[in-house]
Amino acid sequence: MGLMCTNYFENYKYDSPKIQIITCKGCSSHLCLSDLIISDKFSGSSGPAYLVDSLINFEFESQFQETEMLTGIYVVSKIRCHQCKSILGWYYKKAYSYRETYKEGKFVIEKEFIKFIDNNSSTNALIENALKNKFRRRYS
């Protein structure tokens, strides 16, 4: 089967060493950059979560469905990592409350399923991490 093609952000978006890269905890696929976090005051089924402006390397788990949450009713879809298929959070397609429309088109990623890596990772460190994940995928 092999690995799927992985996307990355444009090179200039990685320029600042202050920006961290948010990756999937299961396979280290890039998902987001830390400067795309809108809020860290969200909660998911596993605990704390982030509202983020955009993601890469994800797929929708199912069709969109109307879901009641603490702050109202939304049309959402769960999202998964496109590489290892781990659950990441959900995507807001529509909010029925005007006060909550800022969430439309945004993603919630749960802290339990992601990790932050420093932007100044050397090529050798990235290769070492990829080899660890290759071993983990082979024997899981």
C-alpha positions in Angstrom: 0.0 0.0 0.0 2.6 2.7 0.9 2.4 6.2 2.2 0.0 8.8 0.8 1.3 12.0 -0.7 1.8 14.5 2.1 1.2 18.3 1.7 3.3 21.0 3.3 2.8 24.7 3.7 4.6 27.1 1.4 8.2 27.6 2.4 7.8 31.2 3.5 5.2 30.2 6.1 8.0 28.3 7.9 10.3 31.3 8.0 9.8 32.3 11.6 11.4 30.0 14.2 8.8 31.1 16.7 6.1 29.3 14.7 5.7 25.7 15.8 4.4 22.9 13.5 1.3 21.0 14.6 1.5 17.4 13.6 -0.5 14.2 13.9 0.5 12.4 17.1 0.2 9.0 15.2 2.3 9.6 12.1 3.8 13.2 12.3 2.0 14.4 9.2 2.0 18.2 9.2 -1.5 19.5 10.0 -1.2 23.2 10.9 1.1 26.0 12.0 0.8 27.4 15.5 0.1 30.9 14.1 -3.2 29.5 12.6 -4.6 28.9 16.1 -7.6 31.1 16.7 -8.5 30.0 20.2 -7.2 27.5 22.8 -10.5 27.7 24.8 -12.3 24.8 23.1 -13.1 21.3 24.4 -13.5 18.0 22.6 -14.5 14.5 23.6 -11.0 13.8 24.8 -10.4 17.1 26.6 -8.8 20.5 25.6 -8.8 21.5 21.9 -7.9 24.3 19.5 -10.0 26.2 17.0 -7.8 26.7 13.9 -8.2 28.6 10.7 -7.0 25.9 8.3 -5.6 22.4 8.1 -3.7 20.2 5.6 -3.3 16.4 5.3 -6.8 15.6 6.7 -9.9 13.9 5.4 -13.6 14.1 6.4 -14.7 11.0 8.2 -18.3 11.0 7.2 -21.0 13.1 5.7 -21.9 16.4 7.4 -24.5 16.0 10.2 -26.4 18.3 12.5 -25.0 18.1 16.0 -26.0 19.7 19.2 -23.1 21.0 21.2 -22.8 23.1 24.4 -22.9 26.4 22.5 -25.6 25.5 20.0 -26.5 23.4 17.0 -24.0 23.0 14.1 -23.5 21.1 10.9 -20.2 19.4 11.4 -18.0 16.5 10.1 -15.4 14.6 12.0 -11.9 14.8 10.5 -9.1 12.3 10.4 -5.4 12.3 9.5 -5.2 11.4 5.8 -2.0 9.3 6.5 -2.8 7.1 9.6 -6.6 7.7 9.8 -6.4 8.9 13.4 -9.3 11.0 14.6 -8.2 14.7 15.0 -11.4 16.6 15.7 -14.1 18.2 13.6 -14.9 20.8 11.0 -17.7 23.4 11.4 -19.7 23.8 8.2 -22.6 25.8 9.5 -23.6 27.4 12.8 -27.3 28.2 13.4 -26.7 30.9 16.0 -25.5 34.2 14.6 -23.1 34.6 17.6 -21.3 31.4 16.6 -20.9 32.0 12.9 -17.2 32.9 13.4 -16.7 29.1 13.6 -18.0 28.3 10.1 -15.2 27.0 7.9 -12.9 26.4 10.9 -11.5 23.2 12.4 -11.3 22.0 16.0 -8.3 19.8 16.7 -8.0 18.0 20.0 -4.8 18.2 22.0 -4.9 14.5 22.7 -4.3 13.7 19.0 -1.7 16.2 18.0 1.8 17.3 19.0 3.9 20.4 18.5 7.3 20.3 17.0 9.8 23.1 16.8 10.1 24.8 13.4 13.9 24.6 13.5 14.0 20.8 13.2 17.1 19.7 11.3 16.7 17.4 8.3 18.4 14.6 10.3 15.9 14.9 13.1 13.0 14.8 10.7 14.4 11.7 9.0 14.9 10.0 12.4 11.3 10.8 13.4 10.0 9.4 10.1 12.0 6.2 10.6 10.5 5.8 14.1 7.0 6.2 12.7 7.7 3.8 9.8 8.7 1.2 12.4 5.6 2.0 14.5 3.3 1.7 11.4 4.8 -1.7 10.4 4.2 -3.3 13.8 0.9 -1.8 14.8 
